[in-house]
Structures are given as structure tokens and as C-alpha cells.
Amino acid sequence: MDSESWDWPTGDRRHVRYNQTYHRDGLGRLETVATPHKEELWGCGHVVVSFISARNNVLNAMNPPYGYVYHFDGNDAALRQCNGSYVASDGYSVWINIG
């Protein structure tokens, strides 16, 4: 599944992109990765203001009964936004088993 979703199509929003991988889990199912983030609308476009809180909001909203694990990917380089600000993650992703 390759797609994206948001809580509001314009203006400030919580936003996520989904990408189907070709990696299979331990049960042979294809995995899907997502990149949740919070964005604010500026004159130059949408500016990401948070990866960490968006990741944690998804985890809390799903309340996964099958478990989850934090995994350090090291993807924590600061990214310059169009308004001149920088945003970075803590480098951790969350792997959620949804059954």
C-alpha cells in the first residue's frame, strides 16, 4: 500500500505517508512503513514541526494489542525547512505488529 493520509488537507495538519515494502515479516506478510509528522502551513509551504510527537500519537492511537518495539535507525539528521527552521527526529522508529 502506497498512500498518504492527513487530518486536514490544508493548513496545519498531522500527516502520514505509507509505503509498502518488499520485506516480509516472520509470518511471510509484506510490511508497510509510515512517516507520520506534524506540519504547519507557512508562506513557503508546509513545514514539518515534529516527527517524534506524531510517531508517539500514532502508537498511542493504535494501542497495539500485539506489541511494539522501538528501533534505533539513526535517522536523526536535522532537515532545513523552507522557512529556515530545522527539524529532526530522535532516530527511533516504532515497529507495531498489527496481527
Secondary structure as GFF3:
##gff-version 3
##sequence-region A 1 99
A	DSSP	beta_strand	3	6	.	.	.	ID=ss1
A	DSSP	beta_strand	13	24	.	.	.	ID=ss2
A	DSSP	beta_strand	30	34	.	.	.	ID=ss3
A	DSSP	beta_strand	37	42	.	.	.	ID=ss4
A	DSSP	beta_strand	45	50	.	.	.	ID=ss5
A	DSSP	alpha_helix	52	62	.	.	.	ID=ss6
A	DSSP	beta_strand	68	75	.	.	.	ID=ss7
A	DSSP	beta_strand	79	80	.	.	.	ID=ss8
A	DSSP	beta_strand	86	87	.	.	.	ID=ss9
A	DSSP	beta_strand	91	96	.	.	.	ID=ss10
###
